[in-house]
Amino acid sequence: MQIKSLLGEIDIISVAGCQTRIIIPKYKSVFDIGINDDSSNKYQNVFVSHSHADHVSGIWHHAAMQDFIYKREGCYYAPEENVELIRAYIEAGKAMNHWDNTKALISDIEPRGKGAGVS
């Protein structure tokens, strides 16, 4: 669903408990990545609100597309209290997909405290 807001056009997919993905083109960013599709792949920045699977399950695919298609690393940001859980989720995905002998698709997730900005 696309809506107009103070942030400009926003593309939203949200099914509670299943998947959430919000694209904010004006800021060249994706907010939550519970599903990843071609429309979110072109954005390098992903901000995760919390560590539930319906908000992070698309992160592996997004990272792979950043590497394979765009030849860059995605930039991932999450609340400080969720970073270790999301890192563990990513490591599990790398193991399941046999990415252990390839370049790290996600080098790190930058923790952000409440109200912290991104430069």
Disulfide bonds with the S-S distance in Angstrom:
none
